[in-house]
C-alpha cells in the first residue's frame, strides 16, 4: 500500500491544489493532504480549522483522501503516518530549485521517503495563493481560481 502526503499551507485551497490532489489520489492508495502550521506564516487568511474544513469539503468525493495538519518537520509527520511518498506540485521551473532542495533534505533525513513531483496542469500555471488573495482583496473575479465552495468564504474574508 502506498500512502502519500501532500503538504502545504492551502491558504486558500486553489483549483491548482485540487488538480494536484485529484491526480495524486489516482496514483496512490491513500493521500493525506496535510496543512503545515507554519510559524513563519503567522498572517494566514484562514485558520487551520477553516482550511481543514474547506479541504474536506472539496475532497469529499475522493474516498482515499484525508485531511490533517502538522507542525515541525515533514519527515517526522511522514514517519508518524507511515507514509512512503511526499507529493509536490510544480508550477514552473523556478519552483523546481527550491522543491528539489527540500526533497534532497527530506531524503537525507529519511532515506526511505521519496518525493514525487507533479507538474500543474497548464490552465493553473499562473495560480498562487498570494495572487488569489490579492485579486479577491480588490473584489476581482476569482472564478476559475478556487473551487466554487471556497469562493464565497474567501470573498467574505475581505468584506470584513
C-alpha positions as CSV (number, residue, x, y, z in Angstrom):
1,X,0.0,0.0,0.0
2,X,1.3,3.4,-1.0
3,X,0.5,6.2,1.5
4,X,1.4,9.7,0.4
5,X,1.4,13.2,1.9
6,X,0.6,16.4,0.0
7,X,1.8,19.2,2.3
8,X,1.1,22.9,2.0
9,X,-0.5,25.9,3.6
10,X,-3.6,25.8,1.4
11,X,-4.5,29.4,2.3
12,X,-6.8,29.3,0.4
13,X,-7.1,26.0,-1.4
14,X,-6.9,26.7,-5.2
15,X,-8.0,24.9,-8.3
16,X,-4.3,24.2,-8.8
17,X,-4.1,22.5,-5.4
18,X,-7.3,20.5,-6.2
19,X,-5.8,19.4,-9.5
20,X,-2.7,18.0,-7.8
21,X,-4.9,16.3,-5.1
22,X,-7.1,14.6,-7.7
23,X,-4.2,13.5,-9.9
24,X,-2.2,12.2,-6.9
25,X,-5.2,10.4,-5.4
26,X,-5.4,8.4,-8.7
27,X,-1.9,7.1,-8.2
28,X,-1.7,6.2,-4.6
29,X,-3.7,4.1,-2.2
30,X,-4.1,6.8,0.4
31,X,-3.4,10.5,0.2
32,X,-3.1,12.7,3.3
33,X,-3.5,16.4,2.5
34,X,-1.6,18.0,5.3
35,X,-1.7,21.6,6.3
36,X,1.6,22.9,7.6
37,X,1.1,25.0,10.7
38,X,4.0,27.4,9.8
39,X,5.3,29.7,12.5
40,X,6.8,31.9,9.7
41,X,3.4,32.4,8.1
42,X,1.6,33.9,11.0
43,X,-0.6,36.1,8.8
44,X,-2.8,33.3,7.4
45,X,-6.1,34.5,6.0
46,X,-7.9,31.3,7.1
47,X,-7.4,29.5,10.4
48,X,-6.1,25.9,10.3
49,X,-9.5,24.7,11.2
50,X,-11.2,26.7,8.4
51,X,-8.6,25.3,5.9
52,X,-9.2,21.8,7.1
53,X,-13.0,22.1,6.7
54,X,-12.5,23.7,3.2
55,X,-10.3,20.8,2.1
56,X,-12.7,18.2,3.5
57,X,-15.5,19.9,1.6
58,X,-13.7,20.0,-1.8
59,X,-12.3,16.4,-1.5
60,X,-15.4,14.7,-0.1
61,X,-15.8,12.8,-3.4
62,X,-12.3,11.3,-3.1
63,X,-12.6,8.3,-0.7
64,X,-8.8,7.7,-0.4
65,X,-8.1,11.4,0.6
66,X,-7.9,12.5,4.2
67,X,-7.1,15.9,5.7
68,X,-4.7,16.5,8.6
69,X,-2.3,19.2,9.9
70,X,1.1,19.1,11.4
71,X,3.9,21.2,12.9
72,X,7.6,20.6,12.7
73,X,9.5,18.5,10.2
74,X,7.6,16.9,7.4
75,X,9.7,13.8,7.7
76,X,8.6,13.3,11.3
77,X,5.0,13.7,10.3
78,X,5.5,11.2,7.4
79,X,7.1,8.7,9.8
80,X,4.2,9.1,12.2
81,X,1.7,8.5,9.4
82,X,3.8,5.7,7.9
83,X,3.9,7.5,4.6
84,X,6.4,6.5,1.9
85,X,5.8,9.4,-0.6
86,X,5.7,13.2,-0.5
87,X,3.7,14.8,-3.3
88,X,4.8,18.2,-4.5
89,X,3.2,20.3,-7.3
90,X,5.4,22.3,-9.6
91,X,4.1,25.4,-11.5
92,X,7.3,26.5,-13.2
93,X,11.0,25.8,-13.5
94,X,11.5,28.4,-10.8
95,X,9.6,26.1,-8.3
96,X,11.9,23.2,-9.1
97,X,15.1,24.6,-7.5
98,X,13.6,25.1,-4.0
99,X,11.4,21.9,-4.2
100,X,14.4,19.8,-5.3
101,X,16.5,21.2,-2.4
102,X,13.7,20.3,0.0
103,X,13.3,16.8,-1.5
104,X,17.0,16.2,-1.0
105,X,17.0,17.5,2.5
106,X,14.0,15.3,3.4
107,X,15.7,12.3,1.7
108,X,18.8,12.9,3.8
109,X,16.7,12.9,7.0
110,X,14.6,10.0,6.0
111,X,16.2,7.8,3.2
112,X,13.1,5.7,2.6
113,X,10.9,8.8,1.9
114,X,10.5,9.6,-1.8
115,X,9.3,12.9,-3.3
116,X,7.1,12.7,-6.4
117,X,6.8,15.9,-8.4
118,X,3.5,16.5,-10.3
119,X,3.5,19.4,-12.8
120,X,0.5,21.6,-12.5
121,X,-2.0,21.5,-15.4
122,X,-1.4,24.3,-17.9
123,X,-4.6,26.1,-17.0
124,X,-3.4,26.6,-13.4
125,X,0.2,27.6,-14.1
126,X,-0.4,31.2,-13.1
127,X,-2.2,30.5,-9.8
128,X,-0.7,31.0,-6.4
129,X,-2.5,31.6,-3.1
130,X,-1.0,35.1,-2.8
131,X,-2.2,36.1,-6.2
132,X,-5.7,34.7,-5.4
133,X,-5.8,36.7,-2.2
134,X,-4.7,39.8,-3.9
135,X,-7.4,39.6,-6.6
136,X,-10.0,38.8,-4.0
137,X,-9.0,41.7,-1.8
138,X,-9.8,44.1,-4.6
139,X,-13.1,42.4,-5.4
140,X,-11.8,40.8,-8.6
141,X,-13.3,37.7,-10.2
142,X,-11.8,34.6,-8.7
143,X,-14.0,32.2,-10.6
144,X,-11.7,29.5,-12.1
145,X,-9.1,30.1,-9.4
146,X,-10.7,28.5,-6.5
147,X,-13.3,25.8,-6.1
148,X,-16.9,27.2,-6.0
149,X,-17.2,26.0,-2.4
150,X,-14.3,28.3,-1.4
151,X,-15.1,31.4,-3.4
152,X,-17.8,32.8,-1.0
153,X,-15.7,32.2,2.1
154,X,-12.8,34.0,0.5
155,X,-14.9,36.9,-0.6
156,X,-16.4,37.1,2.9
157,X,-13.0,37.4,4.5
158,X,-12.4,40.6,2.5
159,X,-15.8,42.1,3.1
160,X,-15.0,42.4,6.9
